[in-house]
Amino acid sequence: MNGTTAPKIPHRGFVTFCTILATLMQALDSTITNVALPYMQGNLSATSDQITWVLTSYVVAAAIMTSPVGWLSARFGRKNFFILCLTGFTITSMLCGFAQNLPQMVVFRLAQGTFGAALVPLSQSIMLDIYTPEERGSAMAMWGVGVMVGPILGPTLGGYLTDAFDWRWVFFINLPFGLLAIIGLVLFLNETKANRALKFDVVGFAVLSIGIGALQLMLDRGAEQDWFSSTEIIASGIIGLLGLFLFVVHIATAKAPYIPPRIFKDVNFASGLLLMFAIGLVLLASSAILAPYVQVMAGYPVWQAGLLMAPRGLGTMASMMIAGKLASRYDPRKLMAFGILLLAFTLWDMSRWTPAIDIPRLTLITVIQGFGLGFVFIPLQVVAFATLAPDLRTDATALFSLARNVGSAIGISIMSFMLTYNMQLMHTRIGETLTPFNRMMQTGSSYLFWNVTTFGGRAALNAEVTRQALAISYSNDFLLMMWISLPTALLLFLMQRPKRPSARQTSLQTQSVTPNSQTQTAPAHAILD
């Protein structure tokens, strides 16, 4: 056996397949319901404001329950906890499909988010353990397909299932894949030793949950309540910030917080956490903005709009496979810089789009954008976990998922607010120039189509002004995301390039994560210098 090759881990291929399947299920469910909301609204007798709780309840529950994943995994054993969460996620998915009214749906979505929160961090932790440092680039590429492509392809799959069958099938689709993953994990995943002596940090979990929950509610309901002109939003913001502040104080002062403070001393991981937050800001926000742009501005039907979103996911899949191979051979920081530049370029190009955007250009730019995201995401996984002690991996993967989810929520809220605000502002500014004294409005086709002396002419003129204002607002949103993306490249200067481990170090590391071993812990130097 080569000194830098891991000992053969039984059934590693089956374990990899099942963990990726679990990741894909959870990632898809974060966006697959988006296009089905109008159909669910009618069936569940809900208003347009109330139906958004189908999305909010899932996101809030998942955000709150992501942070204690490391503690729960160590306390009850990773295999048992993973199978429990996957089983619960599958069952609650079916219950969501059978829901008869809005209260039932919200309760079932809360439960689904609670069980689904652990799937991504646990699957990533397992993948990091069963692959050597040299193999992690390719391993993270396979795993990342679920995390990155799931949310991108969610609206496409959701639109097809809703159109071809019924909105309930966006939940029923989880049953066969959930059962397959559960059976595979029961048969092939080896258990880790459970530490029954661990005590739960109730105070830390409580203040973090309150902080995240209040912040999420503020972001989700801000646009509806006119933001800080609403007492509810002000109260949610204060409670959210206070909860997060108390959590930071608790981590720094408590004897045994459930998130170890030493995890933040690793510069690569801390920088990677900030970068992941920034990627979260752009990842789902750009997708959430692009989907209605294609439908409302470009005028494509729902089914075609869903298909036009697919190339972005294909670009991401292709780049992940390429970046996974390159990450172990070249400096991952340079690969991330390349990805950030591609992402910024595509957002700049999108800021120059008009409603007459043609399919070839739209497809090319979205493919390049997906390609850039993959080149950031995969090398980031390699760098962030390269120098981290093995016993911190599950906590670290949970924090990464939390940073991505919170970043996505903030990004969507900011972009949605800016879209509405800019549209109103541009509508006012354009409208100021359209008076009866404007010579353009008195002659030619403008007078025929937009005659301000008739009701129909004024309505047509207002519709056109709204359309133009919305086009400018979309451009401003894409430009804002570009300016968010570019500064993240500065974080790369804080990161250290992972060193290639020696044969002895690799041997120690692989022994510490072999499924037959009794523990996952190993000295930090057993991974990398």
C-alpha positions in Angstrom: 0.0 0.0 0.0 1.2 3.5 -0.9 2.1 5.6 2.1 -0.3 8.3 1.2 -3.2 6.0 0.4 -5.9 5.4 3.0 -6.6 1.9 4.3 -9.4 0.4 2.4 -12.7 1.4 4.1 -15.4 -1.2 3.6 -18.4 -0.1 1.4 -17.0 3.4 1.1 -18.8 3.8 -2.3 -22.2 2.9 -0.8 -21.7 5.2 2.2 -20.7 8.0 -0.2 -23.8 7.5 -2.4 -26.2 7.5 0.6 -24.7 10.6 2.2 -24.9 12.5 -1.1 -28.5 11.3 -1.6 -29.4 12.6 1.9 -27.7 16.0 1.1 -29.5 16.3 -2.2 -32.9 15.7 -0.6 -32.4 18.4 2.0 -31.0 20.9 -0.4 -33.8 20.4 -2.9 -36.4 20.9 -0.3 -35.1 24.4 0.4 -36.3 25.7 -3.0 -38.5 22.9 -4.6 -41.7 24.4 -3.1 -41.2 27.9 -4.4 -43.0 27.4 -7.7 -45.7 25.3 -6.1 -46.8 28.0 -3.6 -49.6 29.5 -5.8 -51.2 26.1 -6.2 -50.8 25.3 -2.5 -52.3 28.6 -1.6 -55.6 27.7 -3.2 -55.7 24.1 -1.9 -54.9 25.2 1.7 -57.2 28.2 1.7 -54.4 30.6 2.6 -53.7 34.2 1.7 -50.6 35.3 -0.2 -49.0 36.5 3.0 -49.9 33.3 4.9 -48.6 30.9 2.3 -45.0 32.2 2.8 -45.0 30.5 6.2 -44.6 27.2 4.2 -41.1 28.5 3.3 -40.4 30.5 6.5 -41.2 27.6 9.0 -38.8 25.2 7.2 -36.0 27.7 7.1 -36.4 28.9 10.7 -36.5 25.3 12.0 -33.5 24.3 10.0 -31.4 27.3 11.0 -32.1 26.8 14.7 -31.4 23.1 14.7 -28.2 23.2 12.7 -26.0 24.5 15.6 -26.4 21.6 18.0 -25.7 18.9 15.4 -22.1 18.4 16.6 -23.2 17.8 20.2 -26.1 15.5 19.3 -23.9 13.4 17.0 -21.2 13.0 19.8 -23.9 12.3 22.4 -25.9 9.7 20.6 -23.5 8.4 18.0 -23.3 9.7 14.4 -24.9 6.7 12.7 -27.9 6.5 15.0 -28.4 10.3 14.9 -28.1 10.4 11.1 -30.5 7.6 10.5 -33.0 9.1 13.0 -32.9 12.5 11.2 -33.2 11.0 7.7 -36.1 8.8 8.8 -37.8 11.8 10.4 -37.2 13.9 7.3 -38.8 11.3 5.1 -41.8 10.8 7.3 -42.4 14.5 7.7 -42.1 15.0 3.9 -44.9 12.6 3.4 -47.0 14.4 6.1 -46.4 17.7 4.3 -47.8 16.1 1.1 -50.9 14.9 3.0 -51.6 18.3 4.8 -55.2 19.5 4.5 -54.9 23.0 5.8 -52.3 25.7 6.5 -51.7 25.0 10.2 -51.0 21.3 9.5 -48.6 22.3 6.7 -46.7 24.8 8.9 -46.4 22.2 11.8 -45.1 19.5 9.4 -42.7 21.9 7.7 -41.3 22.9 11.1 -40.8 19.2 11.9 -39.2 18.6 8.4 -36.8 21.5 8.9 -35.9 20.2 12.4 -35.0 16.8 11.1 -33.4 18.1 7.9 -31.0 20.5 9.6 -28.5 17.7 10.4 -28.4 16.0 7.1 -25.9 18.3 5.3 -23.4 18.7 8.2 -23.4 15.0 9.1 -23.0 13.9 5.5 -20.1 16.4 5.0 -18.4 15.2 8.2 -18.7 11.6 7.1 -17.2 12.4 3.7 -14.3 14.3 5.3 -13.6 11.3 7.6 -13.6 8.5 5.0 -11.4 10.2 2.4 -7.8 11.2 2.8 -6.6 14.8 2.4 -5.4 14.1 -1.2 -8.9 12.7 -2.0 -11.0 15.4 -0.3 -11.1 17.7 -3.3 -12.8 15.0 -5.4 -14.9 13.9 -2.4 -16.2 17.4 -1.7 -16.9 17.8 -5.4 -19.2 14.8 -5.3 -20.8 15.9 -2.0 -21.1 19.5 -3.2 -23.3 18.5 -6.1 -26.1 18.0 -3.7 -25.5 21.2 -1.7 -25.0 23.6 -4.6 -27.1 22.0 -7.4 -30.0 21.1 -5.2 -31.2 24.6 -4.6 -30.5 25.6 -8.2 -32.5 22.7 -9.7 -35.2 22.8 -7.1 -37.5 25.2 -8.9 -37.1 23.3 -12.2 -38.0 20.0 -10.6 -40.8 21.5 -8.5 -42.3 23.2 -11.6 -42.3 19.9 -13.5 -43.8 17.9 -10.7 -46.5 20.5 -10.0 -47.4 20.8 -13.7 -47.3 17.1 -14.5 -48.8 15.7 -11.3 -49.8 17.8 -8.3 -48.0 20.1 -5.8 -48.1 17.4 -3.2 -45.5 15.4 -5.3 -42.8 18.0 -4.4 -43.0 16.3 -1.0 -43.8 12.7 -2.1 -40.7 12.6 -4.3 -38.6 12.2 -1.1 -40.0 8.8 -0.1 -38.1 6.5 -2.5 -34.8 8.3 -2.2 -35.2 8.6 1.6 -35.9 4.8 2.0 -32.9 4.0 -0.3 -30.6 6.2 1.8 -31.8 4.9 5.1 -31.4 1.2 4.1 -27.9 2.0 2.8 -26.8 3.7 5.9 -28.2 1.0 8.2 -26.3 -1.7 6.3 -23.0 0.0 5.5 -22.3 3.0 7.8 -20.2 2.1 10.9 -21.1 3.6 14.2 -18.9 6.0 16.1 -18.6 5.8 19.9 -21.3 7.8 21.7 -20.2 9.9 24.7 -23.1 9.5 27.1 -21.4 11.7 29.7 -21.8 14.9 27.6 -24.1 17.5 29.1 -26.2 19.7 26.9 -25.5 23.5 27.0 -29.1 24.7 27.5 -28.2 28.3 27.9 -26.0 28.5 24.8 -28.6 26.7 22.7 -31.5 28.9 24.0 -29.9 32.2 23.3 -28.6 31.2 19.9 -32.0 29.8 18.9 -33.8 32.9 20.0 -31.2 35.1 18.2 -31.4 33.1 14.9 -35.2 32.6 15.1 -35.9 36.3 15.7 -33.4 37.4 13.0 -35.0 35.0 10.5 -38.5 36.3 11.3 -37.3 39.9 10.9 -35.8 39.1 7.5 -38.8 37.0 6.2 -41.5 39.5 7.3 -39.6 42.8 6.9 -40.9 43.5 3.4 -44.5 42.8 4.3 -44.4 44.9 7.5 -42.5 47.9 5.9 -39.4 47.1 7.8 -38.4 49.3 10.7 -41.6 51.3 10.6 -43.2 48.2 12.1 -43.0 47.5 15.9 -42.9 43.8 15.2 -39.7 44.1 13.0 -38.0 46.4 15.5 -38.7 44.0 18.3 -37.5 41.0 16.2 -34.3 42.8 15.3 -33.5 43.8 18.9 -34.2 40.3 20.2 -32.2 38.7 17.4 -29.1 40.9 18.0 -29.4 40.5 21.8 -29.6 36.7 21.5 -26.5 36.5 19.2 -24.6 38.9 21.5 -25.4 36.8 24.6 -24.4 33.7 22.7 -20.9 35.2 21.9 -20.5 36.2 25.5 -21.6 32.7 26.7 -19.1 30.9 24.4 -16.3 33.1 25.7 -17.2 32.6 29.4 -18.8 29.2 29.8 -16.8 26.2 30.9 -18.2 23.8 28.4 -20.2 25.4 25.6 -21.6 23.0 23.0 -19.7 24.9 20.3 -16.0 24.7 21.3 -14.4 28.2 21.2 -11.1 26.8 20.0 -12.8 26.1 16.6 -12.6 29.8 15.8 -8.8 29.9 16.5 -8.2 28.1 13.2 -7.6 31.0 10.8 -8.4 28.9 7.7 -11.8 27.8 9.1 -12.7 31.3 10.5 -11.9 32.9 7.2 -13.7 30.1 5.3 -16.8 30.7 7.5 -17.0 34.3 6.5 -16.5 33.4 2.8 -19.2 30.8 3.1 -21.5 33.4 4.5 -20.8 35.7 1.6 -21.4 32.9 -0.9 -24.7 32.2 0.8 -25.6 35.8 0.3 -25.2 35.5 -3.5 -26.1 31.8 -4.1 -29.8 31.7 -3.4 -30.4 35.4 -3.8 -29.2 35.4 -7.4 -31.3 32.3 -8.1 -34.4 33.9 -6.4 -34.0 37.1 -8.5 -33.2 35.4 -11.8 -36.3 33.1 -11.8 -38.9 36.0 -11.7 -36.7 38.0 -14.1 -36.9 35.3 -16.7 -40.7 35.0 -16.3 -41.8 38.6 -15.6 -39.3 40.6 -17.6 -38.2 38.3 -20.4 -41.8 36.9 -20.7 -41.0 33.2 -20.8 -43.7 30.7 -19.6 -43.2 28.9 -16.3 -42.1 25.6 -17.7 -39.5 27.3 -20.0 -38.3 29.5 -17.2 -37.6 26.4 -15.2 -35.6 24.9 -18.0 -33.6 28.1 -18.4 -32.5 27.8 -14.8 -31.0 24.4 -15.3 -27.8 25.5 -17.2 -26.6 27.2 -14.0 -26.8 23.9 -12.2 -25.0 22.1 -15.0 -22.2 24.7 -14.9 -21.9 24.2 -11.2 -21.7 20.4 -11.5 -19.1 20.6 -14.3 -16.9 23.0 -12.3 -17.1 21.0 -9.1 -15.7 17.9 -10.8 -12.9 20.0 -12.4 -12.2 21.9 -9.2 -12.2 18.8 -7.1 -9.4 17.3 -9.2 -7.4 20.6 -9.3 -7.7 21.4 -5.6 -5.3 18.7 -4.5 -2.7 19.7 -7.2 -2.8 23.5 -7.2 -3.2 26.3 -4.6 -6.9 26.2 -3.8 -6.8 29.9 -3.0 -6.0 30.7 -6.6 -8.9 28.5 -7.7 -11.3 30.4 -5.4 -10.0 33.7 -6.8 -10.7 32.5 -10.3 -14.2 31.5 -9.2 -14.9 34.8 -7.5 -13.9 36.7 -10.6 -16.1 34.6 -12.8 -19.0 35.1 -10.4 -18.4 38.9 -10.4 -18.2 39.0 -14.2 -21.5 37.3 -14.7 -23.3 39.5 -12.2 -21.8 42.6 -14.0 -23.1 41.2 -17.3 -26.5 40.5 -15.9 -26.7 44.1 -14.7 -26.6 45.1 -18.3 -29.5 42.8 -19.4 -32.7 44.2 -20.9 -36.1 42.4 -21.1 -35.2 41.5 -24.7 -32.4 39.1 -23.4 -32.0 36.2 -25.8 -31.8 32.6 -24.8 -28.2 31.9 -26.0 -26.7 34.8 -24.0 -28.8 34.0 -20.9 -27.8 30.4 -21.1 -24.1 31.2 -21.5 -23.9 33.7 -18.6 -25.8 31.4 -16.2 -23.5 28.5 -17.1 -20.5 30.6 -16.4 -22.0 31.8 -13.2 -22.6 28.2 -12.0 -19.0 27.4 -13.1 -17.7 30.2 -10.9 -19.7 29.1 -7.9 -18.3 25.6 -8.1 -14.7 26.9 -8.3 -15.3 28.8 -5.0 -17.3 26.2 -3.1 -15.1 23.1 -3.6 -11.6 24.6 -2.9 -13.2 26.4 0.1 -14.1 23.0 1.7 -10.5 21.8 1.2 -8.9 24.9 2.7 -11.3 25.5 5.6 -11.0 22.0 7.0 -7.3 21.4 6.1 -5.9 22.4 9.5 -8.8 21.7 11.7 -8.6 19.0 14.4 -10.7 15.9 13.4 -12.8 16.0 16.6 -14.1 19.4 15.6 -15.2 18.5 12.1 -18.9 17.8 12.9 -19.2 21.1 14.8 -17.4 22.8 11.9 -19.6 21.4 9.2 -22.7 22.4 11.2 -21.4 26.0 11.5 -20.7 26.0 7.7 -24.2 25.0 7.0 -25.5 27.6 9.5 -23.4 30.4 7.8 -24.6 29.4 4.4 -28.3 29.3 5.5 -28.2 32.6 7.4 -26.3 34.2 4.5 -28.9 32.9 2.0 -31.8 34.3 4.1 -30.1 37.7 4.5 -29.2 37.8 0.8 -32.8 37.0 -0.3 -34.3 39.5 2.1 -31.9 42.3 1.1 -32.3 41.7 -2.6 -36.1 41.5 -2.4 -36.2 44.7 -0.4 -33.9 46.5 -2.8 -35.9 45.3 -5.8 -39.1 46.8 -4.4 -37.5 50.0 -3.1 -35.6 50.7 -6.4 -38.7 49.9 -8.4 -40.8 52.5 -6.5 -38.0 55.0 -6.6 -37.4 54.6 -10.4 -41.2 54.6 -11.0 -41.4 58.0 -9.3 -38.4 59.4 -11.2 -39.6 58.3 -14.6 -43.1 59.4 -13.8 -41.9 62.9 -13.0 -40.9 63.4 -16.7 -44.1 62.2 -18.2 -46.4 65.2 -18.0 -48.9 66.6 -20.6 -46.3 69.2 -21.4 -43.7 66.6 -22.5 -43.4 66.9 -26.3 -42.8 63.2 -26.6 -46.3 62.5 -25.2 -48.0 64.8 -27.6 -47.1 63.3 -31.0 -46.4 60.1 -32.8 -46.9 56.6 -31.5 -46.4 57.7 -27.9 -49.6 59.8 -28.2 -51.5 56.9 -29.8 -50.4 54.2 -27.2 -50.1 56.3 -24.1 -52.6 59.1 -24.4 -52.8 60.6 -20.9 -56.2 62.1 -21.6 -57.8 58.7 -21.6 -58.1 56.0 -18.9 -56.8 53.3 -21.1 -53.8 55.4 -22.2 -52.9 56.3 -18.6 -53.1 52.6 -17.6 -50.9 51.5 -20.5 -48.4 54.3 -19.7 -48.3 53.3 -16.0 -47.7 49.6 -17.0 -44.8 50.6 -19.2 -43.3 52.8 -16.6 -43.6 50.0 -14.0 -41.9 47.6 -16.5 -39.0 50.0 -17.1 -38.6 50.7 -13.4 -38.5 47.0 -12.6 -35.9 46.4 -15.3 -33.7 49.1 -13.8 -34.2 47.6 -10.3 -33.2 44.1 -11.4 -30.0 45.6 -12.9 -29.2 47.4 -9.6 -29.7 44.1 -7.7 -27.3 42.2 -9.9 -24.8 45.1 -9.6 -25.1 45.1 -5.8 -24.4 41.3 -5.7 -21.3 41.9 -7.8 -20.0 44.4 -5.3 -20.8 41.9 -2.5 -18.8 39.2 -4.3 -15.6 41.1 -5.1 -14.5 42.0 -1.6 -14.6 38.3 -0.5 -11.4 37.8 -2.4 -9.6 39.7 0.4 -10.3 36.8 2.7 -8.1 34.6 0.6 -5.1 36.5 1.9 -5.8 35.3 5.4 -5.9 31.7 4.5 -2.9 29.4 4.4 -2.4 26.9 1.5 -2.8 23.3 2.8 0.5 21.4 2.9 0.7 17.9 1.5 0.8 15.5 4.4 3.7 13.1 4.8 3.1 9.3 4.7 3.2 9.1 8.5 0.7 11.9 9.0 -1.7 10.4 6.4 -1.4 7.0 8.1 -2.2 8.5 11.5 -5.1 10.5 10.1 -6.7 7.6 8.2 -6.4 5.3 11.3 -8.3 7.8 13.3 -11.3 7.8 11.0 -11.4 4.2 9.9 -14.9 2.9 10.6 -13.6 0.1 12.8 -12.0 2.5 15.2 -13.7 3.5 18.4 -13.3 7.2 18.2 -13.0 10.0 15.7 -10.5 12.1 17.6 -6.9 12.5 16.7 -4.2 15.1 17.3 -4.5 18.1 15.1 -1.1 17.5 13.6 -2.3 14.1 12.3 -3.9 15.9 9.4 -1.5 18.6 8.3 1.4 20.6 9.5 
